[in-house]
Amino acid sequence: MIVTSTLIALPLLAIALVARRLRSDLEEAAWRLMAVALLAAPFISLLPKIDVGFSIPFVNAEPLFTLNQPELPTDSDSSIFAIVYGIVTLFLLARLSIACASAWKLRRNAQPFANAYVSRSLRVPVTAGIFAPAILLPSDAATWSAAKLAAVLAHEQAHVSRRDPLWRFIGNGAVAVCWFHPLAWLAARSIERIAEERADQEAVAVTGDRHEYANVILDFLRSMTGNHGRLLAAGMLDGRAIGTRIDAILQPARTRRSRLVTRILLATLVAGAILMTGMTKDDKPQAQPVRTAQQQRADEEFFRKRDEIRNFVRENIRNTTRAFFRGLFRR
């Protein structure tokens, strides 16, 4: 099962990392597909093997030399591994079930309010419900300003339209059945992070004021005291670190994308400049039969400036390439 899940997840991981700075929708699709694949990996490994009637030549040939083979795990070792795997999986599935039940209980006891519901058990807005998501607001939602209420509803409505609680359930399910695999945890966290990023973008588009929306999130952060009960829902304080998230809200997406485009264009232009300068000969042209001292000084100044430009261009292409790949894989 470990080999099967890894072979499925690694290509999707490569797609997600490459798309991180290029296409957020492609990155999100890769993480979601990885979560679905890891969730189905244990069941795929249990399917019966099918004999396709094909054999690879030389596989059954006698080896040229032999090595000391390590001892394979015995049946007792395999049974111990199976017991440990089952205990951890059942614990994680039970925790997921409790979270789903808590979200259902909140939705059942909530009271209608505008296009959402009000719950006295909440301190921050959430979107709860796997197949029929609903927006749940704290009990003080009636006292909010119109701008704050519009920002919150826009954020949570984005979760509803994108079915983020369902995908969060799938990501947590992948963690429960593939808890031993680091990519399962990474996929679940990435699904939550991208969901909050996209919801923030929708809220900023509705409100039109990035600073005001950032203040709304900070207000909810200040009002939080103590810990949440575990709940399977998409909340406004989920996702990545609040500081990084606030920076992403205050910085326009166009500026973030333009940095990558600028780096690519700069790298292309610098590479072209290096190729063009590399096509010229390094040796100086032959002196004319009659040359004055002023012409010689002009030639020396020309070659000196040419060497400075070459060194400057080469240094910039190295720095740009390093910064590009460092930013590409930065979290």
C-alpha positions as a Markdown table, in Angstrom:
| # | Residue | x | y | z |
|---|---|---|---|---|
| 1 | Met | 0.0 | 0.0 | 0.0 |
| 2 | Ile | 2.9 | 2.3 | 0.7 |
| 3 | Val | 4.4 | 1.8 | -2.7 |
| 4 | Thr | 1.0 | 2.2 | -4.4 |
| 5 | Ser | 0.1 | 5.4 | -2.6 |
| 6 | Thr | 3.6 | 6.9 | -3.3 |
| 7 | Leu | 3.5 | 6.1 | -7.0 |
| 8 | Ile | 0.2 | 7.8 | -7.2 |
| 9 | Ala | 1.1 | 10.8 | -5.2 |
| 10 | Leu | 4.5 | 11.8 | -6.5 |
| 11 | Pro | 3.5 | 12.9 | -10.0 |
| 12 | Leu | 0.6 | 14.9 | -8.5 |
| 13 | Leu | 3.1 | 16.5 | -6.0 |
| 14 | Ala | 5.3 | 17.6 | -8.9 |
| 15 | Ile | 2.3 | 19.2 | -10.6 |
| 16 | Ala | 1.3 | 21.0 | -7.5 |
| 17 | Leu | 4.7 | 22.4 | -6.8 |
| 18 | Val | 5.2 | 23.6 | -10.4 |
| 19 | Ala | 1.7 | 25.2 | -10.4 |
| 20 | Arg | 2.1 | 26.8 | -7.0 |
| 21 | Arg | 3.3 | 30.1 | -8.6 |
| 22 | Leu | 1.6 | 29.7 | -11.9 |
| 23 | Arg | -2.0 | 28.5 | -11.6 |
| 24 | Ser | -3.7 | 28.2 | -8.2 |
| 25 | Asp | -6.6 | 26.3 | -9.7 |
| 26 | Leu | -4.2 | 23.7 | -11.2 |
| 27 | Glu | -2.5 | 23.4 | -7.9 |
| 28 | Glu | -5.8 | 22.9 | -6.1 |
| 29 | Ala | -6.9 | 20.3 | -8.6 |
| 30 | Ala | -3.6 | 18.4 | -8.0 |
| 31 | Trp | -4.0 | 18.4 | -4.2 |
| 32 | Arg | -7.6 | 17.3 | -4.4 |
| 33 | Leu | -6.8 | 14.5 | -6.8 |
| 34 | Met | -4.0 | 13.4 | -4.5 |
| 35 | Ala | -6.4 | 13.3 | -1.5 |
| 36 | Val | -8.9 | 11.2 | -3.5 |
| 37 | Ala | -6.1 | 8.8 | -4.7 |
| 38 | Leu | -4.6 | 8.4 | -1.2 |
| 39 | Leu | -8.1 | 7.8 | 0.2 |
| 40 | Ala | -8.7 | 5.0 | -2.4 |
| 41 | Ala | -5.1 | 3.6 | -2.2 |
| 42 | Pro | -5.8 | 1.0 | 0.6 |
| 43 | Phe | -8.9 | -0.3 | -1.2 |
| 44 | Ile | -6.9 | -0.5 | -4.5 |
| 45 | Ser | -4.2 | -2.6 | -2.8 |
| 46 | Leu | -6.9 | -5.1 | -1.7 |
| 47 | Leu | -8.1 | -5.8 | -5.2 |
| 48 | Pro | -7.2 | -9.2 | -6.5 |
| 49 | Lys | -4.2 | -9.4 | -8.8 |
| 50 | Ile | -5.0 | -10.0 | -12.5 |
| 51 | Asp | -2.8 | -12.2 | -14.6 |
| 52 | Val | -2.4 | -10.4 | -18.0 |
| 53 | Gly | -0.4 | -13.3 | -19.5 |
| 54 | Phe | 2.7 | -11.2 | -20.0 |
| 55 | Ser | 6.2 | -12.0 | -18.7 |
| 56 | Ile | 9.3 | -10.0 | -18.8 |
| 57 | Pro | 12.3 | -11.7 | -20.4 |
| 58 | Phe | 15.3 | -12.7 | -18.3 |
| 59 | Val | 13.4 | -12.2 | -15.0 |
| 60 | Asn | 13.5 | -15.9 | -14.2 |
| 61 | Ala | 17.1 | -16.3 | -15.4 |
| 62 | Glu | 19.8 | -17.5 | -13.0 |
| 63 | Pro | 21.6 | -14.6 | -11.3 |
| 64 | Leu | 25.3 | -14.1 | -12.1 |
| 65 | Phe | 26.1 | -13.7 | -8.4 |
| 66 | Thr | 24.3 | -13.9 | -5.1 |
| 67 | Leu | 24.2 | -11.5 | -2.2 |
| 68 | Asn | 23.1 | -12.0 | 1.4 |
| 69 | Gln | 19.4 | -11.2 | 1.4 |
| 70 | Pro | 17.9 | -9.5 | 4.4 |
| 71 | Glu | 15.4 | -11.4 | 6.4 |
| 72 | Leu | 11.8 | -10.7 | 5.3 |
| 73 | Pro | 9.2 | -9.9 | 7.8 |
| 74 | Thr | 7.4 | -12.9 | 9.2 |
| 75 | Asp | 3.6 | -13.4 | 9.5 |
| 76 | Ser | 3.7 | -12.3 | 13.2 |
| 77 | Asp | 5.5 | -9.0 | 12.3 |
| 78 | Ser | 2.9 | -8.4 | 9.6 |
| 79 | Ser | 0.1 | -9.0 | 12.0 |
| 80 | Ile | 1.6 | -6.5 | 14.5 |
| 81 | Phe | 1.8 | -3.9 | 11.7 |
| 82 | Ala | -1.8 | -4.5 | 10.7 |
| 83 | Ile | -3.0 | -4.1 | 14.3 |
| 84 | Val | -1.1 | -0.8 | 14.8 |
| 85 | Tyr | -2.4 | 0.5 | 11.4 |
| 86 | Gly | -6.0 | -0.5 | 12.3 |
| 87 | Ile | -5.8 | 1.1 | 15.8 |
| 88 | Val | -4.5 | 4.5 | 14.5 |
| 89 | Thr | -6.9 | 4.4 | 11.5 |
| 90 | Leu | -9.9 | 3.7 | 13.7 |
| 91 | Phe | -8.9 | 6.5 | 16.1 |
| 92 | Leu | -8.6 | 9.0 | 13.2 |
| 93 | Leu | -11.9 | 7.9 | 11.7 |
| 94 | Ala | -13.6 | 8.2 | 15.1 |
| 95 | Arg | -12.3 | 11.8 | 15.5 |
| 96 | Leu | -13.5 | 12.6 | 12.0 |
| 97 | Ser | -16.9 | 11.2 | 12.8 |
| 98 | Ile | -17.1 | 13.3 | 16.0 |
| 99 | Ala | -16.3 | 16.4 | 14.0 |
| 100 | Cys | -19.0 | 15.6 | 11.4 |
| 101 | Ala | -21.5 | 15.0 | 14.2 |
| 102 | Ser | -20.6 | 18.3 | 15.9 |
| 103 | Ala | -21.1 | 20.2 | 12.6 |
| 104 | Trp | -24.5 | 18.5 | 12.1 |
| 105 | Lys | -25.5 | 19.3 | 15.7 |
| 106 | Leu | -24.6 | 23.0 | 15.2 |
| 107 | Arg | -26.5 | 23.2 | 12.0 |
| 108 | Arg | -29.6 | 21.6 | 13.6 |
| 109 | Asn | -29.7 | 24.0 | 16.6 |
| 110 | Ala | -28.9 | 27.2 | 14.6 |
| 111 | Gln | -31.5 | 29.9 | 13.9 |
| 112 | Pro | -32.1 | 31.5 | 10.5 |
| 113 | Phe | -30.5 | 34.9 | 10.0 |
| 114 | Ala | -30.5 | 36.6 | 6.5 |
| 115 | Asn | -28.9 | 34.1 | 4.1 |
| 116 | Ala | -27.3 | 32.2 | 6.9 |
| 117 | Tyr | -27.9 | 30.8 | 10.4 |
| 118 | Val | -26.9 | 32.0 | 13.9 |
| 119 | Ser | -25.4 | 29.7 | 16.5 |
| 120 | Arg | -24.7 | 30.6 | 20.1 |
| 121 | Ser | -21.9 | 28.0 | 20.2 |
| 122 | Leu | -19.7 | 29.8 | 17.7 |
| 123 | Arg | -17.3 | 32.7 | 18.1 |
| 124 | Val | -16.2 | 32.8 | 14.4 |
| 125 | Pro | -18.2 | 32.2 | 11.2 |
| 126 | Val | -18.0 | 28.8 | 9.6 |
| 127 | Thr | -19.4 | 26.8 | 6.7 |
| 128 | Ala | -20.6 | 23.4 | 7.9 |
| 129 | Gly | -22.2 | 20.5 | 6.1 |
| 130 | Ile | -20.6 | 18.0 | 3.8 |
| 131 | Phe | -23.3 | 17.6 | 1.1 |
| 132 | Ala | -25.5 | 20.5 | 2.0 |
| 133 | Pro | -23.2 | 23.2 | 3.4 |
| 134 | Ala | -24.7 | 26.1 | 5.4 |
| 135 | Ile | -23.2 | 29.4 | 6.7 |
| 136 | Leu | -23.2 | 29.6 | 10.5 |
| 137 | Leu | -22.6 | 32.9 | 12.2 |
| 138 | Pro | -21.9 | 33.8 | 15.9 |
| 139 | Ser | -24.7 | 35.1 | 18.0 |
| 140 | Asp | -23.5 | 38.7 | 17.8 |
| 141 | Ala | -23.8 | 38.8 | 14.0 |
| 142 | Ala | -26.8 | 41.2 | 14.3 |
| 143 | Thr | -24.6 | 43.9 | 15.8 |
| 144 | Trp | -22.0 | 43.8 | 13.0 |
| 145 | Ser | -21.7 | 46.7 | 10.5 |
| 146 | Ala | -23.0 | 46.2 | 7.0 |
| 147 | Ala | -19.5 | 46.1 | 5.6 |
| 148 | Lys | -18.3 | 43.4 | 8.0 |
| 149 | Leu | -21.4 | 41.3 | 7.4 |
| 150 | Ala | -21.0 | 41.5 | 3.7 |
| 151 | Ala | -17.3 | 40.5 | 3.9 |
| 152 | Val | -18.1 | 37.5 | 6.1 |
| 153 | Leu | -21.0 | 36.3 | 3.9 |
| 154 | Ala | -18.9 | 36.7 | 0.8 |
| 155 | His | -16.1 | 34.6 | 2.3 |
| 156 | Glu | -18.4 | 31.9 | 3.6 |
| 157 | Gln | -20.5 | 31.8 | 0.4 |
| 158 | Ala | -17.3 | 31.1 | -1.5 |
| 159 | His | -16.9 | 28.0 | 0.7 |
| 160 | Val | -20.4 | 27.0 | -0.1 |
| 161 | Ser | -20.1 | 27.3 | -3.8 |
| 162 | Arg | -16.7 | 25.6 | -3.9 |
| 163 | Arg | -17.9 | 22.7 | -1.7 |
| 164 | Asp | -14.9 | 23.2 | 0.6 |
| 165 | Pro | -16.4 | 21.2 | 3.6 |
| 166 | Leu | -16.7 | 18.2 | 1.3 |
| 167 | Trp | -13.1 | 18.4 | 0.1 |
| 168 | Arg | -12.0 | 19.0 | 3.7 |
| 169 | Phe | -13.8 | 15.7 | 4.6 |
| 170 | Ile | -12.0 | 13.9 | 1.7 |
| 171 | Gly | -8.6 | 15.3 | 2.8 |
| 172 | Asn | -9.1 | 14.2 | 6.4 |
| 173 | Gly | -10.3 | 10.9 | 5.2 |
| 174 | Ala | -7.1 | 10.4 | 3.3 |
| 175 | Val | -5.2 | 11.3 | 6.4 |
| 176 | Ala | -7.2 | 8.7 | 8.4 |
| 177 | Val | -6.5 | 5.8 | 6.0 |
| 178 | Cys | -3.0 | 6.9 | 5.0 |
| 179 | Trp | -1.8 | 8.5 | 8.2 |
| 180 | Phe | 1.7 | 6.9 | 7.7 |
| 181 | His | 2.2 | 8.9 | 4.5 |
| 182 | Pro | 3.5 | 12.5 | 4.8 |
| 183 | Leu | 1.8 | 13.5 | 1.5 |
| 184 | Ala | -1.6 | 12.7 | 2.9 |
| 185 | Trp | -1.1 | 15.3 | 5.7 |
| 186 | Leu | 0.4 | 17.8 | 3.2 |
| 187 | Ala | -2.6 | 17.3 | 0.8 |
| 188 | Ala | -5.1 | 17.9 | 3.6 |
| 189 | Arg | -3.3 | 21.1 | 4.8 |
| 190 | Ser | -2.9 | 22.4 | 1.2 |
| 191 | Ile | -6.6 | 21.9 | 0.5 |
| 192 | Glu | -7.5 | 24.0 | 3.5 |
| 193 | Arg | -4.9 | 26.7 | 2.7 |
| 194 | Ile | -6.1 | 27.1 | -0.9 |
| 195 | Ala | -9.7 | 27.1 | 0.1 |
| 196 | Glu | -9.1 | 30.1 | 2.5 |
| 197 | Glu | -7.0 | 31.9 | -0.1 |
| 198 | Arg | -9.8 | 31.6 | -2.7 |
| 199 | Ala | -12.5 | 32.6 | -0.2 |
| 200 | Asp | -10.4 | 35.6 | 0.8 |
| 201 | Gln | -10.1 | 36.7 | -2.9 |
| 202 | Glu | -13.9 | 36.4 | -3.3 |
| 203 | Ala | -14.4 | 38.5 | -0.1 |
| 204 | Val | -12.0 | 41.2 | -1.2 |
| 205 | Ala | -13.7 | 41.3 | -4.7 |
| 206 | Val | -17.0 | 41.9 | -3.0 |
| 207 | Thr | -15.9 | 44.5 | -0.4 |
| 208 | Gly | -13.4 | 46.3 | -2.6 |
| 209 | Asp | -11.2 | 47.2 | 0.4 |
| 210 | Arg | -8.3 | 44.9 | 1.3 |
| 211 | His | -7.4 | 46.7 | 4.5 |
| 212 | Glu | -11.0 | 46.6 | 5.8 |
| 213 | Tyr | -11.3 | 42.9 | 5.1 |
| 214 | Ala | -7.9 | 42.3 | 6.9 |
| 215 | Asn | -9.2 | 44.2 | 9.9 |
| 216 | Val | -12.3 | 41.9 | 9.9 |
| 217 | Ile | -10.1 | 38.8 | 10.2 |
| 218 | Leu | -8.0 | 40.5 | 12.9 |
| 219 | Asp | -11.2 | 41.3 | 14.9 |
| 220 | Phe | -12.1 | 37.7 | 14.9 |
| 221 | Leu | -8.6 | 36.7 | 16.0 |
| 222 | Arg | -8.8 | 39.1 | 18.9 |
| 223 | Ser | -12.1 | 37.8 | 20.0 |
| 224 | Met | -10.9 | 34.2 | 20.2 |
| 225 | Thr | -10.2 | 33.0 | 23.7 |
| 226 | Gly | -9.6 | 29.3 | 24.6 |
| 227 | Asn | -9.8 | 26.5 | 22.0 |
| 228 | His | -12.5 | 25.4 | 19.6 |
| 229 | Gly | -14.3 | 22.1 | 20.0 |
| 230 | Arg | -13.4 | 19.9 | 17.1 |
| 231 | Leu | -15.6 | 20.7 | 14.1 |
| 232 | Leu | -15.6 | 19.7 | 10.5 |
| 233 | Ala | -16.2 | 23.1 | 8.9 |
| 234 | Ala | -14.5 | 25.8 | 7.0 |
| 235 | Gly | -13.8 | 28.8 | 9.3 |
| 236 | Met | -12.4 | 32.2 | 8.7 |
| 237 | Leu | -9.4 | 31.6 | 10.8 |
| 238 | Asp | -8.4 | 28.3 | 9.2 |
| 239 | Gly | -5.8 | 27.8 | 6.5 |
| 240 | Arg | -2.2 | 29.0 | 6.8 |
| 241 | Ala | -0.7 | 31.3 | 9.4 |
| 242 | Ile | -2.6 | 34.5 | 10.0 |
| 243 | Gly | 0.4 | 36.7 | 9.3 |
| 244 | Thr | 1.1 | 35.2 | 6.0 |
| 245 | Arg | -2.6 | 35.2 | 5.1 |
| 246 | Ile | -2.9 | 38.9 | 6.0 |
| 247 | Asp | 0.1 | 39.7 | 3.8 |
| 248 | Ala | -1.5 | 37.8 | 0.9 |
| 249 | Ile | -4.7 | 39.8 | 1.3 |
| 250 | Leu | -3.0 | 43.1 | 1.4 |
| 251 | Gln | -0.9 | 42.3 | -1.6 |
| 252 | Pro | -2.8 | 42.2 | -4.8 |
| 253 | Ala | -2.7 | 39.0 | -6.8 |
| 254 | Arg | -1.7 | 40.9 | -9.9 |
| 255 | Thr | 1.4 | 42.1 | -8.2 |
| 256 | Arg | 2.3 | 38.6 | -7.0 |
| 257 | Arg | 1.8 | 37.2 | -10.5 |
| 258 | Ser | 3.6 | 40.1 | -12.2 |
| 259 | Arg | 6.7 | 39.3 | -10.1 |
| 260 | Leu | 6.9 | 35.8 | -11.6 |
| 261 | Val | 6.3 | 37.1 | -15.1 |
| 262 | Thr | 8.9 | 39.8 | -14.6 |
| 263 | Arg | 11.4 | 37.2 | -13.5 |
| 264 | Ile | 10.8 | 35.0 | -16.4 |
| 265 | Leu | 11.0 | 37.9 | -18.9 |
| 266 | Leu | 14.2 | 39.2 | -17.2 |
| 267 | Ala | 15.8 | 35.8 | -17.3 |
| 268 | Thr | 14.9 | 35.4 | -21.0 |
| 269 | Leu | 16.2 | 38.8 | -21.9 |
| 270 | Val | 19.4 | 38.3 | -19.9 |
| 271 | Ala | 20.0 | 34.9 | -21.4 |
| 272 | Gly | 19.5 | 36.4 | -24.9 |
| 273 | Ala | 22.0 | 39.1 | -24.0 |
| 274 | Ile | 24.5 | 36.6 | -22.9 |
| 275 | Leu | 24.1 | 34.6 | -26.1 |
| 276 | Met | 24.5 | 37.8 | -28.2 |
| 277 | Thr | 27.6 | 38.9 | -26.3 |
| 278 | Gly | 29.0 | 35.4 | -26.5 |
| 279 | Met | 28.7 | 35.4 | -30.3 |
| 280 | Thr | 31.2 | 38.3 | -30.5 |
| 281 | Lys | 34.9 | 37.6 | -30.4 |
| 282 | Asp | 36.8 | 38.4 | -27.3 |
| 283 | Asp | 40.0 | 39.5 | -29.0 |
| 284 | Lys | 40.4 | 43.1 | -30.1 |
| 285 | Pro | 40.2 | 44.1 | -33.7 |
| 286 | Gln | 43.4 | 44.5 | -35.6 |
| 287 | Ala | 44.8 | 47.9 | -35.4 |
| 288 | Gln | 44.7 | 50.1 | -38.5 |
| 289 | Pro | 47.9 | 51.1 | -40.1 |
| 290 | Val | 47.5 | 54.7 | -38.8 |
| 291 | Arg | 45.9 | 55.1 | -35.4 |
| 292 | Thr | 46.1 | 58.1 | -33.1 |
| 293 | Ala | 46.4 | 58.0 | -29.3 |
| 294 | Gln | 42.8 | 59.3 | -29.0 |
| 295 | Gln | 41.5 | 56.3 | -31.0 |
| 296 | Gln | 43.5 | 53.9 | -28.9 |
| 297 | Arg | 42.1 | 55.3 | -25.7 |
| 298 | Ala | 38.6 | 55.1 | -27.2 |
| 299 | Asp | 39.1 | 51.4 | -28.1 |
| 300 | Glu | 40.4 | 50.6 | -24.6 |
| 301 | Glu | 37.4 | 52.4 | -23.0 |
| 302 | Phe | 35.0 | 50.4 | -25.3 |
| 303 | Phe | 36.5 | 47.0 | -24.3 |
| 304 | Arg | 36.5 | 47.9 | -20.6 |
| 305 | Lys | 32.8 | 48.9 | -20.7 |
| 306 | Arg | 32.0 | 45.7 | -22.7 |
| 307 | Asp | 33.7 | 43.5 | -20.0 |
| 308 | Glu | 31.8 | 45.4 | -17.3 |
| 309 | Ile | 28.5 | 44.8 | -19.1 |
| 310 | Arg | 29.2 | 41.1 | -19.5 |
| 311 | Asn | 30.0 | 40.6 | -15.9 |
| 312 | Phe | 26.9 | 42.6 | -14.8 |
| 313 | Val | 24.6 | 40.5 | -17.1 |
| 314 | Arg | 26.1 | 37.2 | -16.0 |
| 315 | Glu | 25.7 | 38.1 | -12.3 |
| 316 | Asn | 22.1 | 39.2 | -12.8 |
| 317 | Ile | 21.1 | 36.0 | -14.6 |
| 318 | Arg | 22.6 | 33.9 | -11.8 |
| 319 | Asn | 20.8 | 35.9 | -9.1 |
| 320 | Thr | 17.5 | 36.0 | -11.0 |
| 321 | Thr | 17.6 | 32.2 | -11.6 |
| 322 | Arg | 18.3 | 31.5 | -7.9 |
| 323 | Ala | 15.5 | 33.9 | -6.8 |
| 324 | Phe | 13.1 | 32.3 | -9.3 |
| 325 | Phe | 13.5 | 28.8 | -8.1 |
| 326 | Arg | 13.7 | 29.8 | -4.5 |
| 327 | Gly | 10.4 | 31.6 | -4.8 |
| 328 | Leu | 8.9 | 28.8 | -6.9 |
| 329 | Phe | 9.2 | 26.2 | -4.1 |
| 330 | Arg | 8.7 | 28.6 | -1.2 |
| 331 | Arg | 5.7 | 27.8 | 0.9 |
